[in-house]
């Protein structure tokens, strides 16, 4: 029956409202170090904001988040609609799916917080926000000095003058399972890519031959350095 509160209308309104959601901006140990190091490298107009963001300036973080999608996803938990469904028949209810990428520390933007915030923003008791599956957030790995120093030493040996910049990847890796198991995990590749030829996850994903061999030499040096430390038994570097 044609009714004024059609499910699709309610869904469309809810998605439009959710699109405007902006989870508060914040840094953690890794991202603060990232912005601090980037401020030393950057020569453009964002240099000052990078330094201020590393110290927690909300105004600077807002400008950085507006500057690039990558910095926005580095500074906040993000929610984006990825799939709309009209049900199995012409008269079936509608649904939408959203992919939410939560900052890694459990104390920041919990699953319950994100769900309740979305429900509050949608502000429609006919639109239900539900969690699909069982979220299993992994704890962040601390920025350990022995790991950072090992990476810096290998970098200086192979590429003198190249700065080491910690970064929080805005995606997911198998390291999550290790971190959940209580093993601090760090992704260190030592591979240079051509900025004009990025083919991650493509059928023809590739890298330069020189970069491949340099990456092996880099990883060997990092593992050799860390294997001399008693702490290596409590961490995984891949």
Buried (B, 14 or more C-beta within 10 A) or exposed (E): EEEEEBBEEBBBBBBEBBEEBEBEBBBBBBBBBBBBBBBEEBEEEBBEBBBBBBEEBEEBBBBBBEEEEEBBBBBBBBBEBEEEEBEEEEEEBBBBEBEBBBBBBEEBBBBEEBBEBBBEBBEBEBBEBEEEEEEEBBBBBEBBEBBBBBBBBBBEEEEEEEEBEBBBEEEEEEBBEBBEEEBBBBEBEBBBBEEEEEEEEEEEEEBEEEBEEBBEEBBEBBBEBBEEBEEBEEBBBE
